[in-house]
């Protein structure tokens, strides 16, 4: 009987280990199409935080590189920013993603769909917090995924320095291609109208001095026309449930300064900067905040506000708290790295918190079981 049990125990242990994603996990996804009839296996780079696993598992972020880039470079770029996310970064065929006239005609959306299903099988990740971040050409793929993918496990999509192009949104609808993209056809053969999933959050980052992707829309050096960046974000906000007018003046924060256009209480956010075809530190800090990176690891919870009201927000120097009792309530202010900046006590009689000495940026105000995001202006 002992000789029968030993193989069974070893097999059970192997299966348990295989369900946990690690830095050495090999993820194999192979696709074939006209350019690669024998198939192409997407290289995958993986980085897992060294922090303790949160109760619900690590959030996970799929990183999509720009044209000419690779997954390894994306993991290196984001490992210090998203310290508490598992990072998984594929490398596209010919170091490119199939948007319209690129070198690749690969079925990249299908690849990411399959990757998401694989990732949900690991026991140390949170299957309800799968995020997509794409940069440049990768942002074009991120936008394709926002339009085409209907899996609610993907709760956040972030497109960096490439907002919606006209193939993806035209004639007042979102579109995707029914077959391989074709730059010689109208709208690159994006011919199937689609209503994107409305539940997820969306962040776009574009720069008004970008030499590659025109902020104001129109033709680009990549060979396709783009929507104006702010209008593109507005169309996405409408799809996600917004029913108001387009914003034409946002809120300026940070140093370097960025302008924030927020819809639906930050469900859809557009960031305007002047970092050419890249990002500045304020934009990167906003990405970290938007993805709530490290909140679970730093034991900063995000329950409901319990009737408390914080105003004005954004603020220049002071905030007030309504809904307090006459008893003293402790508070702490935490920065994006989870470091405590200041603390004290407030009540219904002394409901003022002084912030004039703080540097401009994003903070979290923690009071009992409640947490609020505070934007401190110049």
N, C-alpha and C positions, 0 to 999 in steps of 0.2 A: 504493500500500500504506500509506503514512503516513496518508492520510485514513481508511483503514479502521481502523487501530490506535488512533487518538486517541479515538474514542467508546468503544471497548472499555475502554481504560485508565481513562477518566473514570468509566465505569459501575462498574468493579471497585473504584475508590477510594471511590465513594459507598456501595456495599454494605458495605465494610469499616467506614466511619465509622458507618453506621447500626446496626451491631451493638454499639456501645459506648454504654452509658447515660451521659448527661450531665445537668447541671442543666436543660438546654433540651429534653430528650427529651420528645416528645409521645406519650403512651400513650392510645389511644382505645378505650374499651370501652362499647358501647351495648347496653342491654337494654330490652325492652318487656314490659309486663304490664298488668293491668286499669287501673291508675291512669295509666299512660303508654303508651297504645296506639301512639303514634307514636315511642316510644323515648326513653330518657334516657341521655345520655352522661355518665359519671362524671368530674367534674374530678379531675385528678391533680396533686399537688405532688411534686416530686422534688428531692432534695439528694444530691450525690455528694461524698465526702471529697476534700480536696486532697492527701492523703497519697499516696505511691507505691502502685501497685496491688500487693497481696500476690500471691505466686506462684499461689495457687489462686483469686484474685479476691476482691473485697470481699464480706463477708457483707452480707445485705440484710434490711431490716426493713420490713414493711408495717404502717403505723400506722393505727388505726381510732379516730376521734374519738368524743366523747360526744354525747348528744342536743343539738342546737343548735350544735354545733361544726363544724369544717371541716378539710380536709386541710392547708391552709396553716398553720393554727394548730398542728396536731400536729407538723409539721416544725420550726417555730420552737421548740416546747417541747422536742423531743428532740435537736435538732442539737448542743447543747452536752453532752449526756449520752452519746449514741451517736456519738461523733466519727468512728469508723472504720467505721461501717455506711453503706451506701447506704440512704437513707430514701425510701420511696414512700408517699404518703398520699392515698387517694381521699376524695372528699366524697360522702356518701350523699344520696339523694333526700330533699328537704325537710330536709336537714341531720340525717338520722336513719338508723338501721339497723333493718331488719325483724326484731324479736325476738318481739313478741306484739301489743301494742296501740298501737304507735307510729304516727306519721303515715304511715310508709312501709310498703308491702307488697312492696317490690322484691325481686328474686331476688339478694340480696347475696352469698350463698354462691357462687352460680354466677359472679358477677363476680370474686370473689377467686380462685376456681379458674382462671378465664381469665387473670387478672393474673399468677398464679404461672407459668403456661405462657409468657407473654410475657417475663417477667423471666428465665427460664432461658435465653432465646435471646441475652442480652447477654454478650459475651465478657469483660467486666471484672467480672463478679460470680461468686460461688461458688454454683453451682446446688444444692449440698448444704447450704447454710447460709442458708435462707430462714426468717425469723422473723416471728411475728405478735405485735403488742402492741395490745391494745384497752383503752380507758379508759371506764368507766361503760357506757353503751349500746354502745360499741364493744367492751367486754369481753364483753358478751352475744353479739355476733357472733363474737368470738374463740373463745368456748366452743362456739358452733355449728360453727365450723370445726374445732375440736379433735375434735368428735364426728363430723362428716360427712366431712371431707376425709381421704383415705387416701394422699396423696402424701408419701413419705418425704423429699422435698426440704424440706418444712416440718419443721425439727428442733426448734423451740422455740415454745411458745405461752405468752403472758403475759397474764393477765387482771387488770386494775387496777380496784379498787373495784366489782366486780360478779362474785360467784362464781356457782356453778351455781344456776339457778332450777328450780322443780319441773317445768315443762314439759320441760326438758332432761334431768332425771333423776327418774324415779318408778317405782314398782313394781319396784325393784331393777335397773333398766336405764336406759341412756342412750337418748334419743329425738330424732328430728328430724321436721319436718312434711312430709307427702307433698304438700301443696299450699300455698296461701297460709295464713298464720297467721290464727287466728280467736279473739279473746278471749272470745267467747260459748260456745265449745265447751270440753269438758274438756281441761285442760292446753294450751289455745290451739291445739288440733289437732296437737300434736306426737305423732304416732301410729305412727311407724315405729321399732321398736327397732334399735339399732346398737351394735356393739362398736367403740370408737375404736381407731385405730392405736396400738399399744403401744410403739413405738420412740422416740417423741419425748419431750422434756423439757417440764415444765409448771411455771409459777410463777403463784401467785395472791397478790394483795395486797388485804387487806380491813382495815377499821378498826372497832374496837368502839364508836366513837362516831359512826358514819356515820348521818346523819339520813335518808338516802335508801334505802340497801340495808341491811337489818337483819343485823347480824353473827350473831346467834343464830337467824336464820331466821324464816320466817313472812311475813305480808302486808307489802307495801311501798307507797310512794306512787306507784310506777310501774305499779301495777295487777296485779302477779303475785306469787306466793309464792316465797320463796327457801329453800334448804336452809341449815342452819347452816354457816358458812364453814369451820370446821375439819373438819366431817363431809364437806363437799363435796370438800375436798382429799383426804381419806382414800379416798373412793370412786374418785377419779381414780388415786390411788396403787395401789389394788387392780387397776384395769384395766391399769396399766403394769407389773404383775408383783409387787407387794408382797403378802406373805402373812401379815403379822403383825397385831397389834392397833392400833387407832387411838391416836395420841399425844394426850395430854390436857395435857401440860406441855412447852413447847418450850424453846429456849435464848434468853435475852434478851441482845441485843447493841446497841451503838451509843448515840449521843446526838444526836438524840432516840432513845429506846429502841424497839426492835422485838422481837417474839418470833418465832423461826424454828422452824417445824415441818418437819422434813426426812425424806423417805422415799427409800429406794433410793439412798443416797449422793448426795443432792441432785438426783436425777432428777425428783422431784416435791417442790416446796417451797411451803409456805403461810407468808405473812408477816402477822402481826397487829400493827397499829399503832393510833394514836389521832389520825390526821390528818384527821378528819371525812370528807368525800367527795373526798379528794385524797391526795397523797403527801408525806412529809417527806424531808429529805436522806438519812437512813439507808436508807429504802426505795428511793430513786432510785439510791444507790450499789450497793444489792444488785442492782437490775436490770442495771446496767452490768457487774457481776461475773458474774451469771448468764449473760449473753450473751457473756462473754469479750471485751468490746469493746476494741480496740486492741492485743490481745496480739500479733498477727502484725506489726503496724506497729512495735511496740516491740521486736521480735525476742525476745519471751518465748515459748519453745516449750512444748508441753504433752505430752511423751512419757510413756511408762510410768514407774512409780516405781522400777524396777530393784531391787526388793527392799528399798528403804528404808521405814522406818516412822516416822511423826511422831506424837508424843503429848505431853501431852493436847491435844486439839483439838476444841472451843474451849479456850482457855487464859486464865488471868488474868495470869500473869507470866513463865512460862518454858515452853519446849518441849524435848523430847529427841528425838534422831535415832538410831534403831537400824538396824543393817545396814551401818555404815561400816567401812572397813578401818582399819588403824593409821596410814595415811598421812593427812596433812592434806588436807581437802577444803574448797574455798572455797564460800561461800554468799553470796547477796544477798537482801535483802527488798525487795519492790517494792509500792507502793500501787496503788490502782485506776486512777490516772492514768498508770501506768508509770514513776513517779519512784522512784529508788533511795533507800531509807530508811536501811539499814545493811548492812554486809557484814563478813565475818570468815572464820575457819577452824574446822572441827570434825573430829574423828576418833573412832575407837571408844573412846578414852580420855577425850576432852573432847567429849562429845556433847550438851552443854547450850547452848542459845541463850537469852539473857536478853531478854525483851520487856517488862519492867515499865515502862519509860519511854515506851512507845508509847501513842498514843491508841487507845481502843477502835475496832474496825472490821475490815475485811477486807483481808488482805495476801496476797501470793504469795511463797513461799519458793522460790528458784531455786538448785539445786545441780547443777552439771554439766549433764546433759541431762534433769534431772527438775525438776518444778514442783509445789508443793503449795499449796492454798488454806488459809490460816490465819485463824481467827476469834479476834480479841483481845477479851476481855470487859473489863468495868469492873475 
